[in-house]
Amino acid sequence: MRTITGQKPYLDKHSVSSGISFLEGAKLYWWILKDEPAVSNNSGYIESGGHVAALYQNELYDRVTARAGTAQLQLFGILFGSKFVVLYIEPTNEKENLTTNTARTTLLLNGEPLPWAEWAYEFREKMPSELADFVKNKSAGTPERDHVKSIKERLKGIMDLYKVSRYKPSPQGTYLSDDSSKISVGTPIIKRGSPDNPRESIRNVSVIKRIKEGRDGSVGNIYHLFEKKGGQFSDRVETDPFPVVNWVSIEDGTRDEGDMEDKAAKYLSEQNTLLVNADFRVFKDMVLRLCKEKDTKQGLNIESVVEDVVHSWFEQALIETVIGVQQLKGSKEWGADVLKRALSEEALTATVLQRYHIHIACRRELGAKLGRAIKNVDV
């Protein structure tokens, strides 16, 4: 006897805010849902929690929910509170051939999948203020940390090992760089064909043209990764490869259930952002082990101090992995798919599974901070 309800009236009824953003070739409808039991209670007959889908002729396609939905929402800049946000994209460019696959589950634009990455970048750049404020408020649960500053201090003596320099072609340059190691830094461009292919969208042709002409730095700047004898004259450009790091957890509401479950971290390459799972058991076990090593006669509650030190050293391991993998860009053996696997949740989890050196480093730092509160610090 249940009344059939479409997604739109349901979302309108259960949202606190909604709106429309106009992107190039598409309209994006967004809703911020109420924090109520309905977010999870209605699963099975209507999509009640955060998700992403494409809209075509009042029907939904390419719908992603749960863990995949969280990943797609993060791509659009919804790093926190994703279970309360819904995004529907409706392609609007009538000059492009929009149709469905045979099973009517996926939309095809000129015979190819929708350009989600392009739309995500554009949306992140001009996110509505209500959504931006919502994400900011949800991120307020993450404690302020200054780990990156101390990590940079530790690594400053060996940063040359990471080869983070880039070479920008310039006729007046004093360096010679390898043109075959060319990369574009900026917006990832998803090509759907080639300029000679009539199915190529006008949007992609214009973007590729701007890059080739070296214009519009927000879209992409051309750099070379390596020096080469007899190469192209270039200027050396120092770049900061360090990602933005956020520790998230179920407890403070910054991580949703199912996201990074029993995984250490997730790297969002489009935003150069590292989300670290504070609930991961390896981090918890290390904190517990070091707390047990305290001198109980001191009567000190050092758990927060221990946790901060443990997080700092594990964070360094993750950051070193990210900037180390970035060094491999441009190598023919390290294509985009291989690099993506190297920074997957599983790969980042493997990065922090070593304990010995991190345990020693944590004990030394805690010994310096707490003195006799930690036993046997002379390791």
MOLINRA-V884082 format. One record per residue. N is the residue number from 1. RES is the residue in one letter. SS is DSSP state (H for helix, E for strand, - for the rest). Layout:
# MOLINRA-V884082
[[N:RES:SS] [N:RES:SS]]
This chain:
# MOLINRA-V884082
[[1:M:-] [2:R:-] [3:T:-] [4:I:-] [5:T:-] [6:G:-] [7:Q:H] [8:K:H] [9:P:H] [10:Y:H] [11:L:H] [12:D:H] [13:K:H] [14:H:-] [15:S:E] [16:V:E] [17:S:E] [18:S:E] [19:G:E] [20:I:E] [21:S:E] [22:F:E] [23:L:E] [24:E:-] [25:G:-] [26:A:E] [27:K:E] [28:L:E] [29:Y:E] [30:W:E] [31:W:E] [32:I:E] [33:L:E] [34:K:-] [35:D:-] [36:E:-] [37:P:-] [38:A:H] [39:V:H] [40:S:H] [41:N:H] [42:N:-] [43:S:-] [44:G:-] [45:Y:-] [46:I:-] [47:E:-] [48:S:-] [49:G:-] [50:G:-] [51:H:E] [52:V:E] [53:A:E] [54:A:E] [55:L:E] [56:Y:E] [57:Q:-] [58:N:-] [59:E:E] [60:L:E] [61:Y:E] [62:D:E] [63:R:E] [64:V:E] [65:T:-] [66:A:H] [67:R:H] [68:A:H] [69:G:H] [70:T:H] [71:A:H] [72:Q:H] [73:L:H] [74:Q:H] [75:L:H] [76:F:-] [77:G:-] [78:I:-] [79:L:-] [80:F:-] [81:G:-] [82:S:H] [83:K:H] [84:F:H] [85:V:E] [86:V:E] [87:L:E] [88:Y:E] [89:I:E] [90:E:E] [91:P:E] [92:T:-] [93:N:-] [94:E:-] [95:K:-] [96:E:-] [97:N:-] [98:L:E] [99:T:E] [100:T:E] [101:N:-] [102:T:-] [103:A:-] [104:R:-] [105:T:-] [106:T:-] [107:L:E] [108:L:E] [109:L:E] [110:N:-] [111:G:-] [112:E:E] [113:P:E] [114:L:-] [115:P:-] [116:W:H] [117:A:H] [118:E:H] [119:W:H] [120:A:H] [121:Y:H] [122:E:H] [123:F:H] [124:R:H] [125:E:H] [126:K:-] [127:M:-] [128:P:-] [129:S:H] [130:E:H] [131:L:H] [132:A:H] [133:D:H] [134:F:H] [135:V:H] [136:K:H] [137:N:H] [138:K:H] [139:S:H] [140:A:-] [141:G:-] [142:T:-] [143:P:-] [144:E:-] [145:R:-] [146:D:-] [147:H:H] [148:V:H] [149:K:H] [150:S:H] [151:I:H] [152:K:H] [153:E:H] [154:R:H] [155:L:H] [156:K:H] [157:G:H] [158:I:H] [159:M:H] [160:D:H] [161:L:H] [162:Y:H] [163:K:-] [164:V:-] [165:S:E] [166:R:E] [167:Y:E] [168:K:E] [169:P:E] [170:S:-] [171:P:-] [172:Q:-] [173:G:-] [174:T:-] [175:Y:E] [176:L:E] [177:S:E] [178:D:-] [179:D:H] [180:S:H] [181:S:H] [182:K:E] [183:I:E] [184:S:E] [185:V:E] [186:G:E] [187:T:-] [188:P:-] [189:I:-] [190:I:-] [191:K:-] [192:R:-] [193:G:-] [194:S:-] [195:P:-] [196:D:-] [197:N:-] [198:P:-] [199:R:-] [200:E:-] [201:S:-] [202:I:H] [203:R:H] [204:N:H] [205:V:H] [206:S:H] [207:V:H] [208:I:H] [209:K:H] [210:R:H] [211:I:H] [212:K:H] [213:E:-] [214:G:-] [215:R:-] [216:D:-] [217:G:-] [218:S:-] [219:V:-] [220:G:E] [221:N:E] [222:I:E] [223:Y:E] [224:H:E] [225:L:-] [226:F:-] [227:E:E] [228:K:-] [229:K:-] [230:G:-] [231:G:-] [232:Q:E] [233:F:E] [234:S:E] [235:D:E] [236:R:E] [237:V:E] [238:E:E] [239:T:-] [240:D:-] [241:P:-] [242:F:-] [243:P:-] [244:V:E] [245:V:E] [246:N:E] [247:W:E] [248:V:E] [249:S:-] [250:I:-] [251:E:-] [252:D:-] [253:G:-] [254:T:-] [255:R:-] [256:D:-] [257:E:-] [258:G:-] [259:D:-] [260:M:-] [261:E:-] [262:D:-] [263:K:-] [264:A:-] [265:A:E] [266:K:E] [267:Y:E] [268:L:E] [269:S:H] [270:E:H] [271:Q:H] [272:N:-] [273:T:E] [274:L:E] [275:L:E] [276:V:E] [277:N:E] [278:A:-] [279:D:-] [280:F:-] [281:R:H] [282:V:H] [283:F:H] [284:K:H] [285:D:H] [286:M:H] [287:V:H] [288:L:H] [289:R:H] [290:L:H] [291:C:H] [292:K:H] [293:E:-] [294:K:E] [295:D:-] [296:T:H] [297:K:H] [298:Q:H] [299:G:-] [300:L:-] [301:N:-] [302:I:-] [303:E:H] [304:S:H] [305:V:H] [306:V:H] [307:E:H] [308:D:H] [309:V:H] [310:V:H] [311:H:H] [312:S:H] [313:W:H] [314:F:H] [315:E:H] [316:Q:H] [317:A:H] [318:L:H] [319:I:H] [320:E:H] [321:T:H] [322:V:H] [323:I:H] [324:G:H] [325:V:H] [326:Q:H] [327:Q:-] [328:L:-] [329:K:-] [330:G:-] [331:S:-] [332:K:-] [333:E:-] [334:W:-] [335:G:-] [336:A:H] [337:D:H] [338:V:H] [339:L:H] [340:K:H] [341:R:H] [342:A:H] [343:L:-] [344:S:-] [345:E:H] [346:E:H] [347:A:H] [348:L:H] [349:T:H] [350:A:H] [351:T:H] [352:V:-] [353:L:-] [354:Q:-] [355:R:-] [356:Y:H] [357:H:H] [358:I:H] [359:H:H] [360:I:H] [361:A:H] [362:C:H] [363:R:H] [364:R:H] [365:E:H] [366:L:H] [367:G:H] [368:A:H] [369:K:H] [370:L:H] [371:G:H] [372:R:H] [373:A:H] [374:I:E] [375:K:-] [376:N:-] [377:V:-] [378:D:-] [379:V:-]]
